[in-house]
């Protein structure tokens, strides 16, 4: 018998089902437009934070530049004074003043995360990633490839190189080429050995072997 022939009493009705509440997922449901507004708000806050960080960094850079500008003015004063005629006893004082200005300028840069490095004396492997050779010198005074002179210092920011050093590299002279092998001189030829056989006088015929020579008239 097919299912269509079954009586209606065997089929479940609405009275056989119990009503249950719909479970909440992560609390109250959120409308799509409200969720989109939340994403936009978070994005706006992130952009505002990034702009604030950029503005703060720019302020620090400006403060560093202004501080360096003041120190450069002080350095100019010291340089101008160095050109004036002075007693020899003032040379040490002049050097100390210039060094003091230089140290203050480097301190300002280090406070902004900027470091200046002099690669002179370092090997080629040590400066491979932050120095560009502009010239090479070959001399016996160098045992290996090293930085002989520094034309421009390298600049680092927060540990990363931002400006490569310009250097003159020194290297030992190339090894001399091996001398060509000398060819052995040929040995002098030995003089020919003398012929010890007795040669007959001209006009005298030698008898064939086994025959006695004919007597000659006296």
Backbone as JSON Lines, residues from 0, in Angstrom:
{"i":0,"aa":"X","n":[0.86,-1.19,0.0],"ca":[0.0,0.0,0.0],"c":[0.89,1.23,0.0]}
{"i":1,"aa":"X","n":[0.55,2.22,-0.83],"ca":[1.36,3.43,-0.91],"c":[1.08,4.33,0.25]}
{"i":2,"aa":"X","n":[2.0,5.34,0.41],"ca":[1.86,6.27,1.53],"c":[0.6,7.11,1.42]}
{"i":3,"aa":"X","n":[0.11,7.27,0.17],"ca":[-1.12,8.06,0.0],"c":[-2.34,7.36,0.54]}
{"i":4,"aa":"X","n":[-2.23,5.99,0.7],"ca":[-3.36,5.23,1.2],"c":[-3.38,5.15,2.72]}
{"i":5,"aa":"X","n":[-2.26,5.73,3.44],"ca":[-2.23,5.68,4.89],"c":[-3.29,6.61,5.46]}
{"i":6,"aa":"X","n":[-3.88,6.26,6.58],"ca":[-4.89,7.14,7.18],"c":[-4.24,8.41,7.69]}
{"i":7,"aa":"X","n":[-5.04,9.51,7.82],"ca":[-4.54,10.8,8.28],"c":[-4.07,10.74,9.72]}
{"i":8,"aa":"X","n":[-4.52,9.78,10.51],"ca":[-4.13,9.7,11.91],"c":[-2.65,9.35,12.05]}
{"i":9,"aa":"X","n":[-2.05,8.7,11.05],"ca":[-0.64,8.31,11.14],"c":[0.29,9.47,10.83]}
{"i":10,"aa":"X","n":[-0.21,10.55,10.22],"ca":[0.62,11.68,9.85],"c":[0.74,12.64,11.03]}
{"i":11,"aa":"X","n":[2.01,13.22,11.29],"ca":[2.16,14.16,12.41],"c":[1.47,15.48,12.11]}
{"i":12,"aa":"X","n":[0.92,16.09,13.12],"ca":[0.26,17.38,13.0],"c":[1.0,18.42,13.79]}
{"i":13,"aa":"X","n":[0.52,19.66,13.79],"ca":[1.17,20.73,14.5],"c":[1.22,20.49,16.0]}
{"i":14,"aa":"X","n":[0.29,19.67,16.47],"ca":[0.29,19.39,17.9],"c":[1.45,18.51,18.32]}
{"i":15,"aa":"X","n":[2.11,17.9,17.38],"ca":[3.26,17.06,17.7],"c":[4.57,17.85,17.85]}
{"i":16,"aa":"X","n":[4.59,19.15,17.53],"ca":[5.79,19.99,17.6],"c":[5.69,20.94,18.78]}
{"i":17,"aa":"X","n":[6.86,21.19,19.44],"ca":[6.91,22.12,20.56],"c":[7.65,23.37,20.15]}
{"i":18,"aa":"X","n":[7.18,24.5,20.53],"ca":[7.8,25.77,20.19],"c":[9.01,26.01,21.09]}
{"i":19,"aa":"X","n":[10.15,26.38,20.49],"ca":[11.36,26.67,21.25],"c":[11.88,28.06,20.86]}
{"i":20,"aa":"X","n":[12.52,28.77,21.81],"ca":[13.05,30.11,21.46],"c":[14.27,30.0,20.55]}
{"i":21,"aa":"X","n":[14.47,31.0,19.73],"ca":[15.64,31.05,18.83],"c":[16.87,31.4,19.66]}
{"i":22,"aa":"X","n":[17.97,30.58,19.6],"ca":[19.16,30.89,20.4],"c":[19.83,32.16,19.91]}
{"i":23,"aa":"X","n":[20.35,32.91,20.84],"ca":[21.07,34.14,20.51],"c":[22.52,33.8,20.16]}
{"i":24,"aa":"X","n":[23.03,34.4,19.1],"ca":[24.41,34.2,18.65],"c":[25.21,35.45,19.01]}
{"i":25,"aa":"X","n":[26.19,35.26,19.94],"ca":[27.03,36.38,20.4],"c":[26.16,37.53,20.9]}
{"i":26,"aa":"X","n":[25.22,37.21,21.68],"ca":[24.38,38.25,22.25],"c":[23.33,38.7,21.27]}
{"i":27,"aa":"X","n":[22.99,39.95,21.39],"ca":[21.94,40.49,20.51],"c":[22.45,40.6,19.09]}
{"i":28,"aa":"X","n":[21.6,40.35,18.16],"ca":[21.96,40.46,16.76],"c":[22.2,41.91,16.39]}
{"i":29,"aa":"X","n":[23.13,42.14,15.39],"ca":[23.49,43.48,14.97],"c":[23.05,43.68,13.53]}
{"i":30,"aa":"X","n":[22.44,44.78,13.27],"ca":[22.01,45.08,11.92],"c":[23.21,45.32,11.03]}
{"i":31,"aa":"X","n":[23.16,44.98,9.75],"ca":[24.31,45.17,8.84],"c":[24.78,46.62,8.79]}
{"i":32,"aa":"X","n":[23.83,47.57,8.78],"ca":[24.25,48.96,8.7],"c":[24.98,49.4,9.95]}
{"i":33,"aa":"X","n":[24.56,48.83,11.12],"ca":[25.26,49.17,12.36],"c":[26.67,48.58,12.37]}
{"i":34,"aa":"X","n":[26.81,47.36,11.86],"ca":[28.14,46.74,11.8],"c":[29.06,47.51,10.87]}
{"i":35,"aa":"X","n":[28.54,47.96,9.72],"ca":[29.33,48.76,8.79],"c":[29.75,50.08,9.41]}
{"i":36,"aa":"X","n":[28.85,50.68,10.16],"ca":[29.19,51.93,10.82],"c":[30.3,51.72,11.84]}
{"i":37,"aa":"X","n":[30.3,50.56,12.54],"ca":[31.36,50.27,13.49],"c":[32.71,50.09,12.81]}
{"i":38,"aa":"X","n":[32.72,49.41,11.65],"ca":[33.96,49.23,10.9],"c":[34.51,50.57,10.45]}
{"i":39,"aa":"X","n":[33.64,51.43,9.94],"ca":[34.08,52.75,9.49],"c":[34.62,53.58,10.66]}
{"i":40,"aa":"X","n":[33.98,53.44,11.81],"ca":[34.44,54.19,12.96],"c":[35.84,53.74,13.4]}
{"i":41,"aa":"X","n":[36.06,52.41,13.41],"ca":[37.38,51.9,13.79],"c":[38.43,52.34,12.78]}
{"i":42,"aa":"X","n":[38.08,52.32,11.5],"ca":[39.02,52.76,10.47],"c":[39.35,54.24,10.65]}
{"i":43,"aa":"X","n":[38.35,55.03,10.99],"ca":[38.58,56.45,11.21],"c":[39.52,56.66,12.4]}
{"i":44,"aa":"X","n":[39.34,55.88,13.46],"ca":[40.21,56.01,14.63],"c":[41.64,55.6,14.29]}
{"i":45,"aa":"X","n":[41.81,54.54,13.48],"ca":[43.15,54.12,13.08],"c":[43.84,55.2,12.25]}
{"i":46,"aa":"X","n":[43.1,55.81,11.31],"ca":[43.68,56.87,10.5],"c":[44.04,58.08,11.36]}
{"i":47,"aa":"X","n":[43.19,58.39,12.32],"ca":[43.49,59.52,13.19],"c":[44.74,59.25,14.01]}
{"i":48,"aa":"X","n":[44.89,57.99,14.49],"ca":[46.1,57.64,15.25],"c":[47.34,57.73,14.38]}
{"i":49,"aa":"X","n":[47.22,57.26,13.12],"ca":[48.36,57.33,12.21],"c":[48.74,58.77,11.9]}
{"i":50,"aa":"X","n":[47.71,59.62,11.7],"ca":[48.01,61.03,11.44],"c":[48.65,61.68,12.67]}
{"i":51,"aa":"X","n":[48.18,61.29,13.85],"ca":[48.79,61.83,15.05],"c":[50.23,61.41,15.21]}
{"i":52,"aa":"X","n":[50.54,60.13,14.88],"ca":[51.93,59.66,14.96],"c":[52.8,60.38,13.95]}
{"i":53,"aa":"X","n":[52.26,60.61,12.73],"ca":[53.03,61.32,11.71],"c":[53.28,62.76,12.13]}
{"i":54,"aa":"X","n":[52.27,63.38,12.69],"ca":[52.45,64.77,13.13],"c":[53.46,64.84,14.26]}
{"i":55,"aa":"X","n":[53.43,63.86,15.18],"ca":[54.39,63.85,16.28],"c":[55.81,63.64,15.75]}
{"i":56,"aa":"X","n":[55.96,62.71,14.77],"ca":[57.28,62.48,14.19],"c":[57.78,63.74,13.47]}
{"i":57,"aa":"X","n":[56.89,64.4,12.74],"ca":[57.29,65.63,12.04],"c":[57.72,66.71,13.04]}
{"i":58,"aa":"X","n":[57.03,66.77,14.16],"ca":[57.41,67.75,15.18],"c":[58.8,67.47,15.72]}
{"i":59,"aa":"X","n":[59.09,66.17,15.96],"ca":[60.42,65.82,16.45],"c":[61.49,66.14,15.42]}
{"i":60,"aa":"X","n":[61.19,65.88,14.15],"ca":[62.15,66.19,13.09],"c":[62.41,67.69,13.04]}
{"i":61,"aa":"X","n":[61.34,68.48,13.12],"ca":[61.52,69.93,13.08],"c":[62.35,70.4,14.27]}
{"i":62,"aa":"X","n":[62.07,69.84,15.44],"ca":[62.85,70.24,16.62],"c":[64.32,69.89,16.44]}
{"i":63,"aa":"X","n":[64.59,68.71,15.84],"ca":[65.98,68.32,15.59],"c":[66.65,69.26,14.61]}
{"i":64,"aa":"X","n":[65.93,69.61,13.54],"ca":[66.51,70.52,12.54],"c":[66.77,71.89,13.16]}
{"i":65,"aa":"X","n":[65.86,72.37,13.98],"ca":[66.06,73.68,14.59],"c":[67.27,73.65,15.53]}
{"i":66,"aa":"X","n":[67.42,72.56,16.26],"ca":[68.56,72.43,17.16],"c":[69.86,72.38,16.37]}
{"i":67,"aa":"X","n":[69.86,71.64,15.27],"ca":[71.07,71.57,14.44],"c":[71.38,72.92,13.8]}
{"i":68,"aa":"X","n":[70.34,73.65,13.4],"ca":[70.57,74.97,12.81],"c":[71.27,75.89,13.8]}
{"i":69,"aa":"X","n":[70.85,75.83,15.07],"ca":[71.5,76.65,16.09],"c":[72.96,76.24,16.25]}
{"i":70,"aa":"X","n":[73.21,74.93,16.27],"ca":[74.59,74.45,16.45],"c":[75.45,74.77,15.24]}
{"i":71,"aa":"X","n":[74.86,74.75,14.05],"ca":[75.64,75.12,12.86],"c":[76.03,76.59,12.93]}
{"i":72,"aa":"X","n":[75.13,77.42,13.45],"ca":[75.5,78.82,13.66],"c":[76.65,78.96,14.63]}
{"i":73,"aa":"X","n":[76.61,78.19,15.71],"ca":[77.72,78.21,16.66],"c":[79.01,77.72,16.01]}
{"i":74,"aa":"X","n":[78.89,76.69,15.19],"ca":[80.06,76.16,14.49],"c":[80.65,77.21,13.55]}
{"i":75,"aa":"X","n":[79.79,77.96,12.88],"ca":[80.28,79.01,11.99],"c":[81.08,80.04,12.77]}
{"i":76,"aa":"X","n":[80.61,80.39,13.97],"ca":[81.35,81.33,14.79],"c":[82.74,80.79,15.12]}
{"i":77,"aa":"X","n":[82.79,79.51,15.49],"ca":[84.08,78.92,15.85],"c":[85.01,78.88,14.64]}
{"i":78,"aa":"X","n":[84.47,78.56,13.48],"ca":[85.3,78.51,12.27],"c":[85.83,79.9,11.94]}
{"i":79,"aa":"X","n":[84.99,80.92,12.08],"ca":[85.45,82.28,11.8],"c":[86.55,82.69,12.78]}
{"i":80,"aa":"X","n":[86.4,82.3,14.03],"ca":[87.43,82.63,15.02],"c":[88.73,81.9,14.72]}
{"i":81,"aa":"X","n":[88.6,80.68,14.16],"ca":[89.82,79.92,13.85],"c":[90.65,80.61,12.78]}
{"i":82,"aa":"X","n":[90.01,81.44,11.94],"ca":[90.75,82.15,10.91],"c":[91.45,83.39,11.4]}
{"i":83,"aa":"X","n":[91.14,83.82,12.6],"ca":[91.79,85.01,13.14],"c":[93.18,84.67,13.66]}
{"i":84,"aa":"X","n":[94.14,85.58,13.57],"ca":[95.49,85.3,14.11],"c":[95.43,85.19,15.62]}
{"i":85,"aa":"X","n":[96.03,84.13,16.14],"ca":[96.03,83.89,17.58],"c":[97.4,83.38,18.01]}
{"i":86,"aa":"X","n":[97.57,83.39,19.3],"ca":[98.79,82.83,19.85],"c":[98.73,81.31,19.74]}
{"i":87,"aa":"X","n":[99.89,80.68,19.71],"ca":[99.93,79.23,19.59],"c":[99.29,78.54,20.78]}
{"i":88,"aa":"X","n":[99.25,79.23,21.94],"ca":[98.69,78.61,23.12],"c":[97.18,78.43,22.99]}
{"i":89,"aa":"X","n":[96.54,79.17,22.06],"ca":[95.1,79.07,21.88],"c":[94.69,77.91,20.98]}
{"i":90,"aa":"X","n":[95.63,77.21,20.39],"ca":[95.28,76.13,19.47],"c":[94.49,75.03,20.18]}
{"i":91,"aa":"X","n":[94.9,74.67,21.38],"ca":[94.18,73.63,22.1],"c":[92.77,74.08,22.45]}
{"i":92,"aa":"X","n":[92.61,75.33,22.84],"ca":[91.29,75.85,23.15],"c":[90.41,75.87,21.91]}
{"i":93,"aa":"X","n":[90.98,76.25,20.78],"ca":[90.23,76.28,19.52],"c":[89.75,74.88,19.15]}
{"i":94,"aa":"X","n":[90.63,73.91,19.29],"ca":[90.26,72.53,18.99],"c":[89.16,72.03,19.93]}
{"i":95,"aa":"X","n":[89.26,72.38,21.2],"ca":[88.27,71.93,22.17],"c":[86.9,72.55,21.88]}
{"i":96,"aa":"X","n":[86.86,73.81,21.46],"ca":[85.59,74.45,21.14],"c":[84.92,73.79,19.94]}
{"i":97,"aa":"X","n":[85.71,73.53,18.9],"ca":[85.15,72.88,17.71],"c":[84.66,71.46,18.03]}
{"i":98,"aa":"X","n":[85.42,70.74,18.82],"ca":[85.02,69.39,19.18],"c":[83.74,69.39,20.02]}
{"i":99,"aa":"X","n":[83.59,70.38,20.86],"ca":[82.4,70.47,21.68],"c":[81.15,70.68,20.82]}
{"i":100,"aa":"X","n":[81.26,71.55,19.82],"ca":[80.12,71.77,18.93],"c":[79.81,70.51,18.13]}
{"i":101,"aa":"X","n":[80.84,69.84,17.66],"ca":[80.64,68.61,16.9],"c":[79.95,67.55,17.75]}
{"i":102,"aa":"X","n":[80.38,67.38,18.98],"ca":[79.77,66.38,19.86],"c":[78.31,66.7,20.16]}
{"i":103,"aa":"X","n":[77.99,67.98,20.34],"ca":[76.61,68.37,20.6],"c":[75.71,68.08,19.4]}
{"i":104,"aa":"X","n":[76.23,68.3,18.2],"ca":[75.46,68.01,16.99],"c":[75.19,66.52,16.86]}
{"i":105,"aa":"X","n":[76.19,65.7,17.14],"ca":[76.0,64.26,17.06],"c":[75.02,63.77,18.13]}
{"i":106,"aa":"X","n":[75.05,64.39,19.31],"ca":[74.11,64.01,20.36],"c":[72.67,64.33,19.95]}
{"i":107,"aa":"X","n":[72.49,65.45,19.28],"ca":[71.14,65.81,18.82],"c":[70.65,64.78,17.8]}
{"i":108,"aa":"X","n":[71.53,64.38,16.89],"ca":[71.14,63.39,15.88],"c":[70.83,62.04,16.53]}
{"i":109,"aa":"X","n":[71.65,61.62,17.48],"ca":[71.39,60.34,18.14],"c":[70.07,60.37,18.91]}
{"i":110,"aa":"X","n":[69.72,61.52,19.46],"ca":[68.44,61.63,20.13],"c":[67.27,61.45,19.19]}
{"i":111,"aa":"X","n":[67.47,61.72,17.9],"ca":[66.42,61.53,16.89],"c":[66.55,60.19,16.17]}
{"i":112,"aa":"X","n":[67.41,59.3,16.69],"ca":[67.57,57.99,16.07],"c":[68.5,57.97,14.88]}
{"i":113,"aa":"X","n":[69.28,59.04,14.68],"ca":[70.19,59.13,13.53],"c":[71.61,58.91,14.02]}
{"i":114,"aa":"X","n":[72.32,58.05,13.3],"ca":[73.71,57.73,13.67],"c":[74.61,57.91,12.45]}
{"i":115,"aa":"X","n":[75.77,58.49,12.7],"ca":[76.77,58.7,11.65],"c":[77.94,57.75,11.91]}
{"i":116,"aa":"X","n":[78.35,57.02,10.87],"ca":[79.42,56.03,11.03],"c":[80.54,56.28,10.03]}
{"i":117,"aa":"X","n":[81.76,56.15,10.53],"ca":[82.96,56.27,9.71],"c":[83.52,54.86,9.49]}
{"i":118,"aa":"X","n":[83.54,54.38,8.25],"ca":[83.99,53.0,8.0],"c":[85.5,52.85,7.84]}
{"i":119,"aa":"X","n":[86.27,53.9,8.02],"ca":[87.71,53.82,7.77],"c":[88.35,52.73,8.62]}
{"i":120,"aa":"X","n":[89.19,51.9,7.97],"ca":[89.89,50.83,8.67],"c":[89.15,49.52,8.72]}
{"i":121,"aa":"X","n":[87.85,49.52,8.36],"ca":[87.09,48.28,8.39],"c":[87.34,47.49,7.11]}
{"i":122,"aa":"X","n":[87.15,46.18,7.2],"ca":[87.38,45.32,6.04],"c":[86.21,45.44,5.07]}
{"i":123,"aa":"X","n":[86.44,44.93,3.86],"ca":[85.41,45.0,2.83],"c":[84.17,44.23,3.24]}
{"i":124,"aa":"X","n":[84.32,43.1,3.93],"ca":[83.16,42.32,4.35],"c":[82.34,43.07,5.4]}
{"i":125,"aa":"X","n":[82.98,43.87,6.24],"ca":[82.26,44.59,7.3],"c":[81.43,45.75,6.77]}
{"i":126,"aa":"X","n":[81.81,46.32,5.64],"ca":[81.08,47.48,5.09],"c":[80.38,47.15,3.79]}
{"i":127,"aa":"X","n":[80.22,45.85,3.52],"ca":[79.64,45.45,2.24],"c":[78.24,46.02,2.05]}
{"i":128,"aa":"X","n":[77.44,46.12,3.12],"ca":[76.04,46.52,3.01],"c":[75.8,48.0,3.25]}
{"i":129,"aa":"X","n":[76.85,48.79,3.53],"ca":[76.58,50.2,3.79],"c":[77.69,51.14,3.31]}
{"i":130,"aa":"X","n":[78.5,50.7,2.36],"ca":[79.53,51.57,1.8],"c":[79.7,51.28,0.32]}
{"i":131,"aa":"X","n":[79.9,52.35,-0.45],"ca":[80.12,52.24,-1.89],"c":[81.56,52.67,-2.21]}
{"i":132,"aa":"X","n":[82.38,51.76,-2.77],"ca":[83.74,52.16,-3.16],"c":[83.68,53.07,-4.39]}
{"i":133,"aa":"X","n":[84.38,54.19,-4.32],"ca":[84.47,55.11,-5.46],"c":[85.85,55.05,-6.1]}
{"i":134,"aa":"X","n":[86.8,54.42,-5.42],"ca":[88.17,54.32,-5.96],"c":[88.89,53.21,-5.22]}
{"i":135,"aa":"X","n":[89.92,52.67,-5.86],"ca":[90.73,51.6,-5.24],"c":[92.19,52.02,-5.25]}
{"i":136,"aa":"X","n":[92.9,51.7,-4.17],"ca":[94.34,51.91,-4.06],"c":[95.01,50.56,-3.82]}
{"i":137,"aa":"X","n":[96.05,50.28,-4.57],"ca":[96.81,49.04,-4.38],"c":[98.2,49.39,-3.87]}
{"i":138,"aa":"X","n":[98.53,48.86,-2.7],"ca":[99.81,49.21,-2.07],"c":[100.23,48.06,-1.16]}
{"i":139,"aa":"X","n":[101.54,47.86,-1.01],"ca":[102.0,46.8,-0.09],"c":[101.63,47.04,1.37]}
{"i":140,"aa":"X","n":[101.24,48.27,1.71],"ca":[100.87,48.54,3.11],"c":[99.56,47.86,3.5]}
{"i":141,"aa":"X","n":[98.78,47.4,2.54],"ca":[97.51,46.74,2.83],"c":[97.69,45.23,2.75]}
{"i":142,"aa":"X","n":[97.28,44.55,3.81],"ca":[97.33,43.09,3.84],"c":[96.05,42.46,3.3]}
{"i":143,"aa":"X","n":[94.96,43.24,3.26],"ca":[93.67,42.75,2.78],"c":[92.9,43.95,2.25]}
{"i":144,"aa":"X","n":[91.69,43.69,1.76],"ca":[90.83,44.76,1.25],"c":[90.19,45.49,2.43]}
{"i":145,"aa":"X","n":[90.56,46.75,2.64],"ca":[90.05,47.55,3.75],"c":[89.71,48.95,3.23]}
{"i":146,"aa":"X","n":[88.96,49.7,4.06],"ca":[88.64,51.08,3.72],"c":[89.84,51.95,4.05]}
{"i":147,"aa":"X","n":[90.45,52.53,3.02],"ca":[91.64,53.36,3.22],"c":[91.28,54.8,3.56]}
{"i":148,"aa":"X","n":[90.23,55.33,2.92],"ca":[89.81,56.71,3.16],"c":[88.28,56.77,3.11]}
{"i":149,"aa":"X","n":[87.73,57.73,3.85],"ca":[86.28,57.96,3.85],"c":[86.01,59.33,3.24]}
{"i":150,"aa":"X","n":[85.32,59.33,2.09],"ca":[84.93,60.6,1.48],"c":[83.65,61.15,2.1]}
{"i":151,"aa":"X","n":[82.67,60.27,2.34],"ca":[81.41,60.66,2.98],"c":[81.02,59.58,3.97]}
{"i":152,"aa":"X","n":[80.57,60.01,5.16],"ca":[80.16,59.06,6.19],"c":[78.82,58.42,5.82]}
{"i":153,"aa":"X","n":[78.57,57.26,6.41],"ca":[77.27,56.6,6.26],"c":[76.32,57.13,7.33]}
{"i":154,"aa":"X","n":[75.03,57.16,6.99],"ca":[74.0,57.63,7.91],"c":[72.99,56.52,8.13]}
{"i":155,"aa":"X","n":[72.69,56.25,9.41],"ca":[71.72,55.23,9.79],"c":[70.57,55.9,10.55]}
{"i":156,"aa":"X","n":[69.38,55.34,10.36],"ca":[68.2,55.8,11.12],"c":[67.53,54.59,11.73]}
{"i":157,"aa":"X","n":[67.48,54.58,13.06],"ca":[66.91,53.44,13.8],"c":[67.58,52.12,13.39]}
{"i":158,"aa":"X","n":[68.87,52.18,13.17],"ca":[69.64,50.98,12.86],"c":[69.67,50.58,11.4]}
{"i":159,"aa":"X","n":[68.91,51.25,10.53],"ca":[68.89,50.93,9.1],"c":[69.64,52.0,8.33]}
{"i":160,"aa":"X","n":[70.44,51.58,7.34],"ca":[71.21,52.53,6.56],"c":[70.26,53.32,5.65]}
{"i":161,"aa":"X","n":[70.41,54.65,5.66],"ca":[69.62,55.51,4.79],"c":[70.5,56.29,3.82]}
{"i":162,"aa":"X","n":[71.8,56.28,4.05],"ca":[72.75,56.92,3.13],"c":[74.06,56.16,3.2]}
{"i":163,"aa":"X","n":[74.5,55.64,2.05],"ca":[75.71,54.84,1.99],"c":[76.95,55.73,2.1]}
{"i":164,"aa":"X","n":[77.98,55.17,2.71],"ca":[79.26,55.87,2.78],"c":[79.95,55.8,1.42]}
{"i":165,"aa":"X","n":[80.71,56.84,1.11],"ca":[81.53,56.88,-0.1],"c":[82.98,56.74,0.34]}
{"i":166,"aa":"X","n":[83.63,55.66,-0.11],"ca":[84.95,55.32,0.44],"c":[85.93,55.02,-0.67]}
{"i":167,"aa":"X","n":[87.21,55.08,-0.28],"ca":[88.32,54.63,-1.12],"c":[88.84,53.34,-0.49]}
{"i":168,"aa":"X","n":[88.84,52.26,-1.25],"ca":[89.26,50.97,-0.74],"c":[90.74,50.75,-1.02]}
{"i":169,"aa":"X","n":[91.42,50.13,-0.06],"ca":[92.81,49.74,-0.24],"c":[92.92,48.23,-0.38]}
{"i":170,"aa":"X","n":[93.87,47.8,-1.17],"ca":[94.06,46.37,-1.41],"c":[95.53,46.1,-1.67]}
{"i":171,"aa":"X","n":[96.0,44.9,-1.34],"ca":[97.39,44.57,-1.65],"c":[97.61,44.48,-3.15]}
{"i":172,"aa":"X","n":[98.83,44.73,-3.6],"ca":[99.08,44.65,-5.05],"c":[98.92,43.22,-5.53]}
{"i":173,"aa":"X","n":[98.61,43.06,-6.79],"ca":[98.46,41.7,-7.31],"c":[99.77,40.95,-7.28]}
{"i":174,"aa":"X","n":[99.67,39.66,-7.09],"ca":[100.87,38.83,-7.06],"c":[101.54,38.83,-8.43]}
{"i":175,"aa":"X","n":[102.9,38.88,-8.47],"ca":[103.57,38.88,-9.78],"c":[103.31,37.58,-10.52]}
{"i":176,"aa":"X","n":[103.24,37.7,-11.82],"ca":[103.01,36.52,-12.65],"c":[104.22,35.61,-12.6]}
{"i":177,"aa":"X","n":[104.01,34.32,-12.58],"ca":[105.16,33.4,-12.53],"c":[106.01,33.52,-13.8]}
{"i":178,"aa":"X","n":[107.34,33.42,-13.61],"ca":[108.26,33.52,-14.75],"c":[108.1,32.31,-15.65]}
{"i":179,"aa":"X","n":[108.19,32.52,-16.96],"ca":[108.05,31.37,-17.86],"c":[109.19,30.37,-17.65]}
{"i":180,"aa":"X","n":[108.87,29.12,-17.79],"ca":[109.87,28.06,-17.6],"c":[110.93,28.14,-18.7]}
{"i":181,"aa":"X","n":[112.21,28.03,-18.31],"ca":[113.31,28.08,-19.27],"c":[113.46,26.72,-19.95]}
{"i":182,"aa":"X","n":[113.64,26.79,-21.27],"ca":[113.86,25.56,-22.02],"c":[115.3,25.09,-21.81]}
{"i":183,"aa":"X","n":[115.52,23.82,-21.6],"ca":[116.9,23.33,-21.42],"c":[117.71,23.51,-22.71]}
{"i":184,"aa":"X","n":[118.94,23.96,-22.52],"ca":[119.8,24.15,-23.69],"c":[120.21,22.8,-24.26]}
{"i":185,"aa":"X","n":[120.26,22.67,-25.59],"ca":[120.66,21.38,-26.18],"c":[122.13,21.07,-25.88]}
{"i":186,"aa":"X","n":[122.39,19.82,-25.61],"ca":[123.77,19.42,-25.32],"c":[124.62,19.51,-26.58]}
{"i":187,"aa":"X","n":[125.87,19.95,-26.47],"ca":[126.72,20.05,-27.67],"c":[127.0,18.66,-28.27]}
{"i":188,"aa":"X","n":[126.98,18.63,-29.57],"ca":[127.24,17.36,-30.25],"c":[128.7,16.96,-30.09]}
{"i":189,"aa":"X","n":[128.94,15.64,-29.86],"ca":[130.32,15.14,-29.72],"c":[131.01,15.15,-31.08]}
{"i":190,"aa":"X","n":[132.29,15.48,-31.1],"ca":[133.01,15.47,-32.4],"c":[133.07,14.05,-32.96]}
{"i":191,"aa":"X","n":[133.1,13.9,-34.26],"ca":[133.15,12.56,-34.87],"c":[134.43,11.83,-34.49]}
{"i":192,"aa":"X","n":[134.26,10.53,-34.23],"ca":[135.43,9.72,-33.87],"c":[136.35,9.56,-35.08]}
{"i":193,"aa":"X","n":[137.69,9.57,-34.88],"ca":[138.62,9.41,-36.03],"c":[138.54,8.0,-36.6]}
{"i":194,"aa":"X","n":[138.76,7.89,-37.94],"ca":[138.74,6.6,-38.64],"c":[140.12,5.97,-38.49]}
{"i":195,"aa":"X","n":[140.22,4.84,-37.74],"ca":[141.5,4.19,-37.47],"c":[141.94,3.24,-38.58]}
{"i":196,"aa":"X","n":[141.09,3.0,-39.57],"ca":[141.49,2.1,-40.67],"c":[142.54,2.76,-41.56]}
{"i":197,"aa":"X","n":[143.53,1.92,-41.98],"ca":[144.63,2.41,-42.85],"c":[144.12,2.51,-44.27]}
{"i":198,"aa":"X","n":[144.25,3.67,-44.83],"ca":[143.79,3.87,-46.19],"c":[144.96,3.61,-47.14]}
{"i":199,"aa":"X","n":[144.73,2.89,-48.25],"ca":[145.82,2.63,-49.22],"c":[146.21,3.9,-49.93]}
{"i":200,"aa":"X","n":[147.48,3.81,-50.42],"ca":[147.94,4.96,-51.19],"c":[147.17,5.05,-52.47]}
{"i":201,"aa":"X","n":[147.04,6.26,-52.95],"ca":[146.33,6.4,-54.24],"c":[147.04,5.61,-55.33]}
{"i":202,"aa":"X","n":[146.31,4.99,-56.15],"ca":[146.83,4.21,-57.25],"c":[147.13,2.78,-56.88]}
{"i":203,"aa":"X","n":[147.08,2.43,-55.63],"ca":[147.33,1.05,-55.2],"c":[146.01,0.36,-55.0]}
{"i":204,"aa":"X","n":[145.86,-0.73,-55.71],"ca":[144.61,-1.47,-55.59],"c":[144.76,-2.52,-54.51]}
{"i":205,"aa":"X","n":[143.76,-2.63,-53.7],"ca":[143.76,-3.64,-52.66],"c":[143.22,-4.93,-53.25]}
{"i":206,"aa":"X","n":[143.96,-6.08,-53.03],"ca":[143.47,-7.37,-53.57],"c":[142.2,-7.78,-52.85]}
{"i":207,"aa":"X","n":[141.42,-8.54,-53.52],"ca":[140.2,-9.05,-52.86],"c":[140.59,-9.9,-51.66]}
{"i":208,"aa":"X","n":[139.7,-10.05,-50.75],"ca":[140.02,-10.88,-49.57],"c":[140.38,-12.29,-49.98]}
{"i":209,"aa":"X","n":[141.42,-12.85,-49.35],"ca":[141.87,-14.23,-49.64],"c":[142.94,-14.34,-50.69]}
{"i":210,"aa":"X","n":[143.33,-13.26,-51.34],"ca":[144.35,-13.27,-52.38],"c":[145.58,-12.54,-51.89]}
{"i":211,"aa":"X","n":[146.73,-13.02,-52.4],"ca":[148.0,-12.41,-52.02],"c":[148.33,-11.32,-53.01]}
{"i":212,"aa":"X","n":[148.73,-10.22,-52.53],"ca":[149.01,-9.14,-53.5],"c":[150.23,-9.5,-54.35]}
{"i":213,"aa":"X","n":[150.17,-9.09,-55.59],"ca":[151.27,-9.38,-56.53],"c":[152.5,-8.59,-56.14]}
{"i":214,"aa":"X","n":[153.69,-9.22,-56.32],"ca":[154.9,-8.5,-55.93],"c":[155.15,-7.31,-56.85]}
{"i":215,"aa":"X","n":[155.73,-6.38,-56.34],"ca":[156.02,-5.17,-57.12],"c":[157.49,-5.18,-57.51]}
{"i":216,"aa":"X","n":[157.79,-4.58,-58.67],"ca":[159.18,-4.48,-59.13],"c":[159.91,-3.44,-58.3]}
{"i":217,"aa":"X","n":[161.15,-3.83,-57.94],"ca":[161.98,-2.92,-57.17],"c":[163.0,-2.3,-58.07]}
